[in-house]
């Protein structure tokens, strides 16, 4: 009977260790960072498409390096966007920084450093859609403009 009580007392401990509000954990896990940051994906995307996409050499990649304080607030942020330089990068950082500094994560015993990668598909296709072909070995005839 005594062994059964000991087992019942040990059983709840692993569940408490996985709790997002467990202050005894040293740092935040990648899943916790992703969970809390996912709510802000649309605002990050809006900033990138407004300021980062304007750069001719933009690759669609964005990484946000966070340092989360023990109290759960973001202490420091660095924005990197390959291909985005100069004024476009400053505008992008100015758009993202105030938003990220308001994020709040669970309290932990130590600081957490995390890098959030974002990949945006940049398409500039003015003539998007099906491309018709005549499949003729002698070449296709030139387009004839239909008159109405």
C-alpha positions as CSV (number, residue, x, y, z in Angstrom):
1,X,0.0,0.0,0.0
2,X,2.8,2.4,0.8
3,X,4.5,1.8,-2.6
4,X,1.2,2.7,-4.3
5,X,1.0,6.0,-2.5
6,X,4.6,6.9,-3.5
7,X,3.9,6.1,-7.1
8,X,0.8,8.3,-7.0
9,X,2.8,11.2,-5.6
10,X,5.5,10.9,-8.3
11,X,3.1,10.7,-11.2
12,X,2.1,14.4,-11.3
13,X,5.7,15.7,-11.4
14,X,6.4,15.1,-15.1
15,X,3.2,16.9,-16.1
16,X,4.3,19.9,-13.9
17,X,7.7,20.0,-15.6
18,X,6.1,20.3,-19.0
19,X,3.8,23.1,-18.0
20,X,4.3,26.4,-19.9
21,X,4.2,28.3,-16.6
22,X,6.8,26.3,-14.8
23,X,9.3,28.8,-13.3
24,X,11.7,26.0,-12.4
25,X,12.7,25.3,-16.0
26,X,15.9,27.0,-17.0
27,X,15.0,28.4,-20.4
28,X,12.1,28.4,-22.9
29,X,11.9,25.5,-25.4
30,X,11.7,26.0,-29.1
31,X,8.1,24.8,-29.1
32,X,7.2,27.4,-26.5
33,X,8.8,30.2,-28.4
34,X,7.1,29.1,-31.6
35,X,3.7,28.9,-29.8
36,X,3.9,32.4,-28.3
37,X,5.3,34.0,-31.5
38,X,2.8,32.4,-33.9
39,X,0.1,34.9,-33.0
40,X,2.2,37.7,-34.5
41,X,3.1,36.0,-37.8
42,X,0.7,38.2,-39.8
43,X,2.1,41.4,-38.5
44,X,5.7,40.3,-39.2
45,X,4.6,39.4,-42.7
46,X,2.9,42.7,-43.2
47,X,6.1,44.6,-42.2
48,X,8.2,42.5,-44.5
49,X,6.0,42.9,-47.5
50,X,5.7,46.7,-46.9
51,X,9.4,47.4,-46.3
52,X,11.6,44.5,-47.1
53,X,10.0,43.4,-50.4
54,X,10.7,46.8,-51.9
55,X,14.5,46.0,-52.1
56,X,15.4,44.7,-55.5
57,X,17.7,42.0,-54.0
58,X,15.3,40.8,-51.3
59,X,15.3,37.0,-51.0
60,X,12.2,36.6,-48.9
61,X,14.2,35.4,-45.9
62,X,13.9,37.1,-42.5
63,X,15.3,36.2,-39.1
64,X,14.5,37.8,-35.8
65,X,17.0,37.1,-33.0
66,X,15.4,37.5,-29.6
67,X,16.8,37.6,-26.1
68,X,14.0,36.9,-23.7
69,X,14.6,38.2,-20.1
70,X,13.9,35.9,-17.1
71,X,10.7,37.9,-16.5
72,X,9.4,36.9,-19.9
73,X,9.7,40.2,-21.7
74,X,11.9,40.6,-24.8
75,X,15.2,42.3,-23.8
76,X,16.9,42.6,-27.1
77,X,16.0,42.1,-30.8
78,X,18.1,41.9,-34.0
79,X,16.5,41.8,-37.4
80,X,18.3,40.3,-40.4
81,X,16.9,40.1,-43.9
82,X,19.4,39.0,-46.7
83,X,19.2,41.2,-49.7
84,X,17.6,44.1,-47.7
85,X,20.0,46.9,-47.0
86,X,20.2,50.5,-46.1
87,X,17.0,52.5,-45.6
88,X,14.7,49.5,-46.4
89,X,16.3,47.5,-43.6
90,X,16.0,50.4,-41.2
91,X,12.3,50.8,-42.1
92,X,11.8,47.0,-41.7
93,X,13.5,47.0,-38.3
94,X,11.5,50.1,-37.2
95,X,8.3,48.3,-38.1
96,X,9.1,45.0,-36.4
97,X,11.0,46.1,-33.3
98,X,8.1,47.9,-31.4
99,X,5.8,44.9,-32.0
100,X,8.3,42.3,-30.8
101,X,9.3,44.3,-27.7
102,X,5.6,43.9,-26.5
103,X,5.7,40.1,-26.7
104,X,5.5,38.3,-23.4
105,X,6.7,34.7,-22.7
106,X,6.5,32.6,-19.5
107,X,8.9,33.4,-16.7
108,X,12.1,31.2,-16.5
109,X,15.2,31.0,-14.3
110,X,17.6,32.2,-17.1
111,X,17.7,34.3,-20.2
112,X,16.6,32.6,-23.5
113,X,18.1,33.4,-26.9
114,X,16.1,32.3,-29.9
115,X,16.1,32.9,-33.7
116,X,12.8,33.0,-35.4
117,X,13.2,32.2,-39.2
118,X,10.6,33.4,-41.7
119,X,10.5,32.6,-45.4
120,X,8.2,34.5,-47.7
121,X,7.5,33.6,-51.3
122,X,8.2,36.7,-53.5
123,X,6.5,36.5,-56.8
124,X,6.3,39.2,-59.4
125,X,4.5,37.6,-62.3
126,X,2.6,40.1,-64.4
127,X,1.5,37.4,-66.8
128,X,0.7,34.7,-64.4
129,X,-1.6,31.9,-65.6
130,X,-1.4,29.2,-68.3
131,X,1.1,29.6,-71.1
132,X,-0.3,28.3,-74.3
133,X,1.8,26.7,-77.0
134,X,1.1,25.3,-80.4
135,X,3.6,22.4,-80.1
136,X,4.7,22.7,-83.7
137,X,8.2,21.4,-84.6
138,X,8.5,24.3,-87.2
139,X,7.7,26.9,-84.6
140,X,4.6,28.6,-83.5
141,X,2.9,31.3,-85.6
142,X,3.0,34.8,-84.2
143,X,0.1,35.9,-82.0
144,X,-2.8,37.4,-84.0
145,X,-4.6,40.2,-82.2
146,X,-8.3,39.7,-82.6
147,X,-10.3,42.7,-83.6
148,X,-13.6,43.3,-82.2
